[in-house]
Amino acid sequence: YLALGDVRNAEDQQTEAEERLINSAQSQNSLLKAKVNSLKARIQLENGNDNSALNQLEQILENKRSRLPSNHPSLGGTTNDIGTVHEKLGNYTKALEFFEKALSIVEKSLPSNHLDLVDYYINVGRTLDKLGQYERALDNFRLALKILEQDERENTDRIEVVNTYISETTKKLHQ
């Protein structure tokens, strides 16, 4: 529902998931709790509760750090989500720090052609672009594009988005 922009239904589903979790045999599963709470934080972010979302995500990350290996992709995902909040708040240097940390984590834990890496490279590239570091931004966009082009699934829309980033950043580089 969040991907479709339907925050209200996403919120309803998150609440239902939270209630089911509380009443299930999995109620003590810390990673499952973290997943439900991450969704809650993303909804808070969509509703403009940026500081609440940031606090929630920081708590989730600390919880995961105490339970997971340092290169677990779930740590990368939460670190990336924190970067997203900082980006939304206009803290681009801080956002870049979290996006690069997230990318570093998932590069160690996922195959180099994993589609999830595309989003991490795009986030780093987009933030570098905002900071005026166009060459580095282009490098990240090109890495994302390479993964998409090598994947056998239909990625036309995503390829188009990355090509747009490349085109716009290249224009800025040559101004």
Contact map, one row per residue, 1 for C-alpha under 8 A:
1111111011000000000000000000000000000000000000000000000000000000000000000000000000000000000000000000000000000000000000000000000000000000000000000000000000000000000000000000000
1111111001000000000000000000000000000000001000000000000000000000000000000000000000000000000000000000000000000000000000000000000000000000000000000000000000000000000000000000000
1111110000000000000000000000000000000000000000000000000000000000000000000000000000000000000000000000000000000000000000000000000000000000000000000000000000000000000000000000000
1111110000000000000000000000000000000000000000000000000000000000000000000000000000000000000000000000000000000000000000000000000000000000000000000000000000000000000000000000000
1111111000000000000000000000000000000000000000000000000000000000000000000000000000000000000000000000000000000000000000000000000000000000000000000000000000000000000000000000000
1111111111000000000000000000000000000000000000000000000000000000000000000000000000000000000000000000000000000000000000000000000000000000000000000000000000000000000000000000000
1100111111100000000000000000000000000000001001100000000000000000000000000000000000000000000000000000000000000000000000000000000000000000000000000000000000000000000000000000000
0000011111110000000000000000000000000000000000000000000000000000000000000000000000000000000000000000000000000000000000000000000000000000000000000000000000000000000000000000000
1000011111111000000000000000000000000000000000000000000000000000000000000000000000000000000000000000000000000000000000000000000000000000000000000000000000000000000000000000000
1100011111111100000000000000000000000000001000000000000000000000000000000000000000000000000000000000000000000000000000000000000000000000000000000000000000000000000000000000000
0000001111111110000000000000000000000001001000000000000000000000000000000000000000000000000000000000000000000000000000000000000000000000000000000000000000000000000000000000000
0000000111111111000000000000000000000000000000000000000000000000000000000000000000000000000000000000000000000000000000000000000000000000000000000000000000000000000000000000000
0000000011111111100000000000000000000000000000000000000000000000000000000000000000000000000000000000000000000000000000000000000000000000000000000000000000000000000000000000000
0000000001111111110000000000000000010011000000000000000000000000000000000000000000000000000000000000000000000000000000000000000000000000000000000000000000000000000000000000000
0000000000111111111000000000000000000000000000000000000000000000000000000000000000000000000000000000000000000000000000000000000000000000000000000000000000000000000000000000000
0000000000011111111100000000000000000000000000000000000000000000000000000000000000000000000000000000000000000000000000000000000000000000000000000000000000000000000000000000000
0000000000001111111110000000000000010000000000000000000000000000000000000000000000000000000000000000000000000000000000000000000000000000000000000000000000000000000000000000000
0000000000000111111111000000000010010000000000000000000000000000000000000000000000000000000000000000000000000000000000000000000000000000000000000000000000000000000000000000000
0000000000000011111111100000000000000000000000000000000000000000000000000000000000000000000000000000000000000000000000000000000000000000000000000000000000000000000000000000000
0000000000000001111111110000000000000000000000000000000000000000000000000000000000000000000000000000000000000000000000000000000000000000000000000000000000000000000000000000000
0000000000000000111111111110000010000000000000000000000000000000000000000000000000000000000000000000000000000000000000000000000000000000000000000000000000000000000000000000000
0000000000000000011111110110000000000000000000000000000000000000000000000000000000000000000000000000000000000000000000000000000000000000000000000000000000000000000000000000000
0000000000000000001111111010000000000000000000000000000000000000000000000000000000000000000000000000000000000000000000000000000000000000000000000000000000000000000000000000000
0000000000000000000111111110000000000000000000000000000000000000000000000000000000000000000000000000000000000000000000000000000000000000000000000000000000000000000000000000000
0000000000000000000010111111000000000000000000000000000000000000000000000000000000000000000000000000000000000000000000000000000000000000000000000000000000000000000000000000000
0000000000000000000011011111100100000000000000000000000000000000000000000000000000000000000000000000000000000000000000000000000000000000000000000000000000000000000000000000000
0000000000000000000011111111100010000000000000000000000000000000000000000000000000000000000000000000000000000000000000000000000000000000000000000000000000000000000000000000000
0000000000000000000000001111110010000000000000000000000000000000000000000000000000000000000000000000000000000000000000000000000000000000000000000000000000000000000000000000000
0000000000000000000000000111111110000000000000000000000000000000000000000000000000000000000000000000000000000000000000000000000000000000000000000000000000000000000000000000000
0000000000000000000000000001111111000000000000000000000000000010000000000000000000000000000000000000000000000000000000000000000000000000000000000000000000000000000000000000000
0000000000000000000000000000111111100000000000000000000000000001000000000000000000000000000000000000000000000000000000000000000000000000000000000000000000000000000000000000000
0000000000000000000000000100111111110000000000000000000000000000000000000000000000000000000000000000000000000000000000000000000000000000000000000000000000000000000000000000000
0000000000000000010010000011111111111000000000000000000000000000000000000000000000000000000000000000000000000000000000000000000000000000000000000000000000000000000000000000000
0000000000000000000000000000011111111100000000000000000000010001000000000000000000000000000000000000000000000000000000000000000000000000000000000000000000000000000000000000000
0000000000000000000000000000001111111110000000000000000000000000000000000000000000000000000000000000000000000000000000000000000000000000000000000000000000000000000000000000000
0000000000000100110000000000000111111111000000000000000000000000000000000000000000000000000000000000000000000000000000000000000000000000000000000000000000000000000000000000000
0000000000000000000000000000000011111111100000000000000100010000000000000000000000000000000000000000000000000000000000000000000000000000000000000000000000000000000000000000000
0000000000000000000000000000000001111111110000000000000110010000000000000000010000000000000000000000000000000000000000000000000000000000000000000000000000000000000000000000000
0000000000000100000000000000000000111111111000000000000000000000000000000000000000000000000000000000000000000000000000000000000000000000000000000000000000000000000000000000000
0000000000100100000000000000000000011111111100000000100000000000000000000000000000000000000000000000000000000000000000000000000000000000000000000000000000000000000000000000000
0000000000000000000000000000000000001111111110000001110110000000000000000000000000000000000000000000000000000000000000000000000000000000000000000000000000000000000000000000000
0000000000000000000000000000000000000111111111000000100000000000000000000000000000000000000000000000000000000000000000000000000000000000000000000000000000000000000000000000000
0100001001100000000000000000000000000011111111100000000000000000000000000000000000000000000000000000000000000000000000000000000000000000000000000000000000000000000000000000000
0000000000000000000000000000000000000001111111111101100000000000000000000000000000000000000000000000000000000000000000000000000000000000000000000000000000000000000000000000000
0000000000000000000000000000000000000000111111111101100000000000000000000000000000001000000000000000000000000000000000000000000000000000000000000000000000000000000000000000000
0000001000000000000000000000000000000000011111111000000000000000000000000000000000000000000000000000000000000000000000000000000000000000000000000000000000000000000000000000000
0000001000000000000000000000000000000000001111111000000000000000000000000000000000000000000000000000000000000000000000000000000000000000000000000000000000000000000000000000000
0000000000000000000000000000000000000000000111111100000000000000000000000000000000000000000000000000000000000000000000000000000000000000000000000000000000000000000000000000000
0000000000000000000000000000000000000000000111111111100000000000000000000000000000000000000000000000000000000000000000000000000000000000000000000000000000000000000000000000000
0000000000000000000000000000000000000000000110011111110000000000000000000000000000001000100000000000000000000000000000000000000000000000000000000000000000000000000000000000000
0000000000000000000000000000000000000000000000001111111000000000000000000000000000000000000000000000000000000000000000000000000000000000000000000000000000000000000000000000000
0000000000000000000000000000000000000000100110001111111100000000000000000000000000000000000000000000000000000000000000000000000000000000000000000000000000000000000000000000000
0000000000000000000000000000000000000001110110001111111110000000000000000000000000001000000000000000000000000000000000000000000000000000000000000000000000000000000000000000000
0000000000000000000000000000000000000000100000000111111111000000000000000000000001001000000000000000000000000000000000000000000000000000000000000000000000000000000000000000000
0000000000000000000000000000000000000000000000000011111111100000000000000000000000000000000000000000000000000000000000000000000000000000000000000000000000000000000000000000000
0000000000000000000000000000000000001100100000000001111111110000000000000000000000000000000000000000000000000000000000000000000000000000000000000000000000000000000000000000000
0000000000000000000000000000000000000100100000000000111111111000000000000000010011000000000000000000000000000000000000000000000000000000000000000000000000000000000000000000000
0000000000000000000000000000000000000000000000000000011111111100000000000000000001000000000000000000000000000000000000000000000000000000000000000000000000000000000000000000000
0000000000000000000000000000000000000000000000000000001111111110000000000000000000000000000000000000000000000000000000000000000000000000000000000000000000000000000000000000000
0000000000000000000000000000000001001100000000000000000111111111000000000000010000000000000000000000000000000000000000000000000000000000000000000000000000000000000000000000000
0000000000000000000000000000000000000000000000000000000011111111100000000010011000000000000000000000000000000000000000000000000000000000000000000000000000000000000000000000000
0000000000000000000000000000000000000000000000000000000001111111110000000000000000000000000000000000000000000000000000000000000000000000000000000000000000000000000000000000000
0000000000000000000000000000010000000000000000000000000000111111111000000000000000000000000000000000000000000000000000000000000000000000000000000000000000000000000000000000000
0000000000000000000000000000001001000000000000000000000000011111111100000110000000000000000000000000000000000000000000000000000000000000000000000000000000000000000000000000000
0000000000000000000000000000000000000000000000000000000000001111111111000010000000000000000000000000000000000000000000000000000000000000000000000000000000000000000000000000000
0000000000000000000000000000000000000000000000000000000000000111111100000000000000000000000000000000000000000000000000000000000000000000000000000000000000000000000000000000000
0000000000000000000000000000000000000000000000000000000000000011111110000000000000000000000000000000000000000000000000000000000000000000000000000000000000000000000000000000000
0000000000000000000000000000000000000000000000000000000000000001111111010010000000000000000000000000000000000000000000000000000000000000000000000000000000000000000000000000000
0000000000000000000000000000000000000000000000000000000000000000101111110000000000000000000000000000000000000000000000000000000000000000000000000000000000000000000000000000000
0000000000000000000000000000000000000000000000000000000000000000100111110010000000000000000000000000000010000000000000000000000000000000000000000000000000000000000000000000000
0000000000000000000000000000000000000000000000000000000000000000000011111011000000000000000000000000000011011000000000000000000000000000000000000000000000000000000000000000000
0000000000000000000000000000000000000000000000000000000000000000000111111111000000000000000000000000000011001000000000000000000000000000000000000000000000000000000000000000000
0000000000000000000000000000000000000000000000000000000000000000000000111111100000000000000000000000000011001100000000000000000000000000000000000000000000000000000000000000000
0000000000000000000000000000000000000000000000000000000000000001000000011111110000000000000000000000000000000000000000000000000000000000000000000000000000000000000000000000000
0000000000000000000000000000000000000000000000000000000000001001100101111111111000000000000000000000010010000000000000000000000000000000000000000000000000000000000000000000000
0000000000000000000000000000000000000000000000000000000000000000000000111111111100000000000000000000111111000000000000000000000000000000000000000000000000000000000000000000000
0000000000000000000000000000000000000000000000000000000000000000000000001111111110000000000000000000010000000000000000000000000000000000000000000000000000000000000000000000000
0000000000000000000000000000000000000100000000000000000010011000000000000111111111000000000000000000010000000000000000000000000000000000000000000000000000000000000000000000000
0000000000000000000000000000000000000000000000000000000000001000000000000011111111100000000000000110110000000000000000000000000000000000000000000000000000000000000000000000000
0000000000000000000000000000000000000000000000000000000000000000000000000001111111110000000000000110111000000000000000010000000000000000000000000000000000000000000000000000000
0000000000000000000000000000000000000000000000000000000010000000000000000000111111111000000000000000000000000000000000000000000000000000000000000000000000000000000000000000000
0000000000000000000000000000000000000000000000000000010011000000000000000000011111111100000000100100000000000000000000000000000000000000000000000000000000000000000000000000000
0000000000000000000000000000000000000000000000000000000000000000000000000000001111111110000001111110000000000000000000000000000000000000000000000000000000000000000000000000000
0000000000000000000000000000000000000000000000000000000000000000000000000000000111111111000000100010000000000000000000000000000000000000000000000000000000000000000000000000000
0000000000000000000000000000000000000000000010000100110000000000000000000000000011111111100000100000000000000000000000000000000000000000000000000000000000000000000000000000000
0000000000000000000000000000000000000000000000000000000000000000000000000000000001111111111101100000000000000000000000000000000000000000000000000000000000000000000000000000000
0000000000000000000000000000000000000000000000000000000000000000000000000000000000111111111101100000000000000000000000000000001000000000000000000000000000000000000000000000000
0000000000000000000000000000000000000000000000000000000000000000000000000000000000011111111000000000000000000000000000000000000000000000000000000000000000000000000000000000000
0000000000000000000000000000000000000000000000000100000000000000000000000000000000001111111000000000000000000000000000000000000000000000000000000000000000000000000000000000000
0000000000000000000000000000000000000000000000000000000000000000000000000000000000000111111100000000000000000000000000000000000000000000000000000000000000000000000000000000000
0000000000000000000000000000000000000000000000000000000000000000000000000000000000000111111111100000000000000000000000000000000000000000000000000000000000000000000000000000000
0000000000000000000000000000000000000000000000000000000000000000000000000000000000000110011111110000000000000000000000000000001001100000000000000000000000000000000000000000000
0000000000000000000000000000000000000000000000000000000000000000000000000000000000000000001111111000000000000000000000000000000000100000000000000000000000000000000000000000000
0000000000000000000000000000000000000000000000000000000000000000000000000000000000100110001111111100000000000000000000000000000000000000000000000000000000000000000000000000000
0000000000000000000000000000000000000000000000000000000000000000000000000000000001111110001111111110000000000000000000000000001000000000000000000000000000000000000000000000000
0000000000000000000000000000000000000000000000000000000000000000000000000000000000100000000111111111000000000000000000000001001100000000000000000000000000000000000000000000000
0000000000000000000000000000000000000000000000000000000000000000000000000000000000100000000011111111100000000000000000000000000000000000000000000000000000000000000000000000000
0000000000000000000000000000000000000000000000000000000000000000000000000000001101100000000001111111110000000000000000000000000000000000000000000000000000000000000000000000000
0000000000000000000000000000000000000000000000000000000000000000000000000000001100110000000000111111111000000000000000010011000000000000000000000000000000000000000000000000000
0000000000000000000000000000000000000000000000000000000000000000000000000000000000000000000000011111111100000000000000000001000000000000000000000000000000000000000000000000000
0000000000000000000000000000000000000000000000000000000000000000000000000001001100000000000000001111111110000000000000000000000000000000000000000000000000000000000000000000000
0000000000000000000000000000000000000000000000000000000000000000000000000011111100000000000000000111111111000000000000010000000000000000000000000000000000000000000000000000000
0000000000000000000000000000000000000000000000000000000000000000000000000001000100000000000000000011111111100000000010011000000000000000000000000000000000000000000000000000000
0000000000000000000000000000000000000000000000000000000000000000000000000001000000000000000000000001111111110000000000000000000000000000000000000000000000000000000000000000000
0000000000000000000000000000000000000000000000000000000000000000000001111011000000000000000000000000111111111000000000000000000000000000000000000000000000000000000000000000000
0000000000000000000000000000000000000000000000000000000000000000000000111001000000000000000000000000011111111100000010000000000000000000000000000000000000000000000000000000000
0000000000000000000000000000000000000000000000000000000000000000000000000000000000000000000000000000001111111111000010000000000000000000000000000000000000000000000000000000000
0000000000000000000000000000000000000000000000000000000000000000000000100000000000000000000000000000000111111100000000000000000000000000000000000000000000000000000000000000000
0000000000000000000000000000000000000000000000000000000000000000000000111000000000000000000000000000000011111110000000000000000000000000000000000000000000000000000000000000000
0000000000000000000000000000000000000000000000000000000000000000000000001000000000000000000000000000000001111111010010000000000000000000000000000000000000000000000000000000000
0000000000000000000000000000000000000000000000000000000000000000000000000000000000000000000000000000000000101111110000000000000000000000000000000000000000000000000000000000000
0000000000000000000000000000000000000000000000000000000000000000000000000000000000000000000000000000000000100111110010000000000000000000000000000000000000000000000000000000000
0000000000000000000000000000000000000000000000000000000000000000000000000000000000000000000000000000000000000011111010000000000000000000000000000010011000000000000000000000000
0000000000000000000000000000000000000000000000000000000000000000000000000000000000000000000000000000000000000111111111000000000000000000000000000010000000000000000000000000000
0000000000000000000000000000000000000000000000000000000000000000000000000000000000000000000000000000000000000000111111100000000000000000000000000011001000000000000000000000000
0000000000000000000000000000000000000000000000000000000000000000000000000000000000000000000000000000000000000000011111110000000000000000000000000000000000000000000000000000000
0000000000000000000000000000000000000000000000000000000000000000000000000000000000000000000000000000001001100101111111111000000000000000000000010000000000000000000000000000000
0000000000000000000000000000000000000000000000000000000000000000000000000000000000000000000000000000000000000000011111111100000000000000000000111011000000000000000000000000000
0000000000000000000000000000000000000000000000000000000000000000000000000000000000000000000000000000000000000000001111111110000000000000000000010000000000000000000000000000000
0000000000000000000000000000000000000000000000000000000000000000000000000000000100000000000000000010011000000000000111111111000000000000000000000000000000000000000000000000000
0000000000000000000000000000000000000000000000000000000000000000000000000000000000000000000000000000001000000000000011111111100000000000000110110000000000000000000000000000000
0000000000000000000000000000000000000000000000000000000000000000000000000000000000000000000000000000000000000000000001111111110000000000000110010000000000000000010000000000000
0000000000000000000000000000000000000000000000000000000000000000000000000000000000000000000000000010000000000000000000111111111000000000000000000000000000000000000000000000000
0000000000000000000000000000000000000000000000000000000000000000000000000000000000000000000000010011000000000000000000011111111100000000100100000000000000000000000000000000000
0000000000000000000000000000000000000000000000000000000000000000000000000000000000000000000000000000000000000000000000001111111110000001111110000000000000000000000000000000000
0000000000000000000000000000000000000000000000000000000000000000000000000000000000000000000000000000000000000000000000000111111111000000100000000000000000000000000010000000000
0000000000000000000000000000000000000000000000000000000000000000000000000000000000000010000100110000000000000000000000000011111111100000100000000000000000000000000000000000000
0000000000000000000000000000000000000000000000000000000000000000000000000000000000000000000000010000000000000000000000000001111111111101100000000000000000000000000000000000000
0000000000000000000000000000000000000000000000000000000000000000000000000000000000000000000000000000000000000000000000000000111111111100100000000000000000000000000000001000000
0000000000000000000000000000000000000000000000000000000000000000000000000000000000000000000100000000000000000000000000000000011111111000000000000000000000000000000000000000000
0000000000000000000000000000000000000000000000000000000000000000000000000000000000000000000110000000000000000000000000000000001111111000000000000000000000000000000000000000000
0000000000000000000000000000000000000000000000000000000000000000000000000000000000000000000000000000000000000000000000000000000111111100000000000000000000000000000000000000000
0000000000000000000000000000000000000000000000000000000000000000000000000000000000000000000000000000000000000000000000000000000111111111100000000000000000000000000000000000000
0000000000000000000000000000000000000000000000000000000000000000000000000000000000000000000000000000000000000000000000000000000110011111110000000000000000000000000000001101100
0000000000000000000000000000000000000000000000000000000000000000000000000000000000000000000000000000000000000000000000000000000000001111111000000000000000000000000000000000100
0000000000000000000000000000000000000000000000000000000000000000000000000000000000000000000000000000000000000000000000000000100100001111111100000000000000000000000000000000000
0000000000000000000000000000000000000000000000000000000000000000000000000000000000000000000000000000000000000000000000000001111110001111111110000000000000000000000000001000000
0000000000000000000000000000000000000000000000000000000000000000000000000000000000000000000000000000000000000000000000000000100000000111111111000000000000000000000001001100000
0000000000000000000000000000000000000000000000000000000000000000000000000000000000000000000000000000000000000000000000000000100000000011111111100000000000000000000000000000000
0000000000000000000000000000000000000000000000000000000000000000000000000000000000000000000000000000000000000000000000001101100000000001111111110000000000000000000000000000000
0000000000000000000000000000000000000000000000000000000000000000000000000000000000000000000000000000000000000000000000001100100000000000111111111000000000000000010011000000000
0000000000000000000000000000000000000000000000000000000000000000000000000000000000000000000000000000000000000000000000000000000000000000011111111100000000000000000001000000000
0000000000000000000000000000000000000000000000000000000000000000000000000000000000000000000000000000000000000000000001001000000000000000001111111110000000000000000000000000000
0000000000000000000000000000000000000000000000000000000000000000000000000000000000000000000000000000000000000000000011101100000000000000000111111111000000000000010000000000000
0000000000000000000000000000000000000000000000000000000000000000000000000000000000000000000000000000000000000000000001000000000000000000000011111111100000000010011000000000000
0000000000000000000000000000000000000000000000000000000000000000000000000000000000000000000000000000000000000000000000000000000000000000000001111111110000000000000000000000000
0000000000000000000000000000000000000000000000000000000000000000000000000000000000000000000000000000000000000000111001000000000000000000000000111111111000000000000000000000000
0000000000000000000000000000000000000000000000000000000000000000000000000000000000000000000000000000000000000000001001000000000000000000000000011111111000100110000000000000000
0000000000000000000000000000000000000000000000000000000000000000000000000000000000000000000000000000000000000000000000000000000000000000000000001111111100100010000000000000000
0000000000000000000000000000000000000000000000000000000000000000000000000000000000000000000000000000000000000000100000000000000000000000000000000111111100000000000000000000000
0000000000000000000000000000000000000000000000000000000000000000000000000000000000000000000000000000000000000000101000000000000000000000000000000011111111100000000000000000000
0000000000000000000000000000000000000000000000000000000000000000000000000000000000000000000000000000000000000000000000000000000000000000000000000000111111000000000000000000000
0000000000000000000000000000000000000000000000000000000000000000000000000000000000000000000000000000000000000000000000000000000000000000000000000000001111100000000000000000000
0000000000000000000000000000000000000000000000000000000000000000000000000000000000000000000000000000000000000000000000000000000000000000000000000000001111110000000000000000000
0000000000000000000000000000000000000000000000000000000000000000000000000000000000000000000000000000000000000000000000000000000000000000000000000001101011111110000000000000000
0000000000000000000000000000000000000000000000000000000000000000000000000000000000000000000000000000000000000000000000000000000000000000000000000000000001111111000000000000000
0000000000000000000000000000000000000000000000000000000000000000000000000000000000000000000000000000000000000000000000000000000000000000000000000000000000111111100000000000000
0000000000000000000000000000000000000000000000000000000000000000000000000000000000000000000000000000000000000000000000000000000000000000000000000001000000111111110000000000000
0000000000000000000000000000000000000000000000000000000000000000000000000000000000000000000000000000000000000000000000000000000000000000000000001001100000111111111000000000000
0000000000000000000000000000000000000000000000000000000000000000000000000000000000000000000000000000000000000000000000000000000000000000000000000000000000011111111100000000000
0000000000000000000000000000000000000000000000000000000000000000000000000000000000000000000000000000000000000000000000000000000000000000000000000000000000001111111110000000000
0000000000000000000000000000000000000000000000000000000000000000000000000000000000000000000000000000000000000000000000000100000000000000000010011000000000000111111111000000000
0000000000000000000000000000000000000000000000000000000000000000000000000000000000000000000000000000000000000000000000000000000000000000000000001000000000000011111111100000000
0000000000000000000000000000000000000000000000000000000000000000000000000000000000000000000000000000000000000000000000000000000000000000000000000000000000000001111111110000000
0000000000000000000000000000000000000000000000000000000000000000000000000000000000000000000000000000000000000000000000000000010000000000000010000000000000000000111111111000000
0000000000000000000000000000000000000000000000000000000000000000000000000000000000000000000000000000000000000000000000000000000000000000010011000000000000000000011111111100000
0000000000000000000000000000000000000000000000000000000000000000000000000000000000000000000000000000000000000000000000000000000000000000000000000000000000000000001111111110000
0000000000000000000000000000000000000000000000000000000000000000000000000000000000000000000000000000000000000000000000000000000000000000000000000000000000000000000111111111000
0000000000000000000000000000000000000000000000000000000000000000000000000000000000000000000000000000000000000000000000000000000010000100110000000000000000000000000011111111100
0000000000000000000000000000000000000000000000000000000000000000000000000000000000000000000000000000000000000000000000000000000000000100010000000000000000000000000001111111110
0000000000000000000000000000000000000000000000000000000000000000000000000000000000000000000000000000000000000000000000000000000000000000000000000000000000000000000000111111111
0000000000000000000000000000000000000000000000000000000000000000000000000000000000000000000000000000000000000000000000000000000000000100000000000000000000000000000000011111111
0000000000000000000000000000000000000000000000000000000000000000000000000000000000000000000000000000000000000000000000000000000000000110000000000000000000000000000000001111111
0000000000000000000000000000000000000000000000000000000000000000000000000000000000000000000000000000000000000000000000000000000000000000000000000000000000000000000000000111111
0000000000000000000000000000000000000000000000000000000000000000000000000000000000000000000000000000000000000000000000000000000000000000000000000000000000000000000000000011111
